[in-house]
């Protein structure tokens, strides 16, 4: 089954509701359909100052950011890791997750490597930090939540343009069902409710499911393949 990635809905103001989609299910040969921004049909937003990138210190405060930076530096093997409070919290958390996945199963778990890198909670964490990345205007980190090459067929510039009229988002994650395996991969469905505020003040609400995937522990799998990443999404607008 194709898993439609409908994330640009968050960037649309007053678009027509799409038909309800069923939650994506793992298949032996999953195909991902890249989201394509659609022209908004609501009145243009009033002129305002452009939204700027936010640092982790700005997002959660200097003290809390310093704690996350400390964990990041403790677990990251990179020569120049992005463990800096001037970066977005999502980028710092992504480096922590990447490093923990790299060393998972190789000796005792490192302090700060929670949730366990292969757990369903770690899959949900990908979606949980995806939206703060969008809020911080760190579109590069959000884009790579779909894998190193982003959503299929969607360059970073197009992805970023799809959220140009989205001021903020908030995600609520529901109860996680059991993960499923197929063709050497593990799939985790992550049910969500998403609230978005556009730059013109219009609020939008969505419900649906993300599918997060990682390659099972097979010989030859790369570090990036072993990490959870977004594989697809099925979201629909709802009245609130």
VENDA-V599003 format. One line per field, one symbol per residue. phi: phi as a letter, one per 30 degrees, with the letter a starting at -180 (. if undefined). psi: psi as a letter, one per 20 degrees, with the letter a starting at -180 (. if undefined). burial: + if it has 9 or more other ideal C-beta (glycine too) atoms within 8 Angstrom, else -. Layout:
phi=???
psi=???
burial=???
This chain:
phi=.dcdccddedcccidddcddcdddcebebdcccddbecddcdeddddadddcdcdddddbjddddddddddeddcdcddbdddbddddddddddddddddddcdicjdddejdbdeecddddddddddcddeddddicddddddddjecideibdeddedddcdccdabbcccddddddbcahibccbdbdbbbcbcddcjdcbbbblbcccbbdddcdiddedddddbdcaabbbdbdb
psi=pqopokhihhiqokqpqqqpqqpqqqqhmpppppqoqqpqirqqqqprpqpqqqrhhhgjqgghhhghgggghhhpiqgmqkmpiirqhggghhhgggghhhjpjmaqpqpimqrphjrhhhghhghhigghgghjkmhggggiijrhjaqpjorggggghijhjogqqppppapprqrqqpljqppopnpqpppqprijipqqqqqbpqppqqprmqpiprghhiqpqphrqoqqqqq.
burial=--+++++++++++-+--+--+-++++---+-++++-+--+----+--------++++-+-----++-++-++++++----+++-+-+++++++++++++++-++-----+-++--++--++++++++++++++++++++-++++++---++--+-+-+++-++-++--+-+-+--+--++-+--++++++++++++++++-+++++++++++++++----+----++++++++++++---
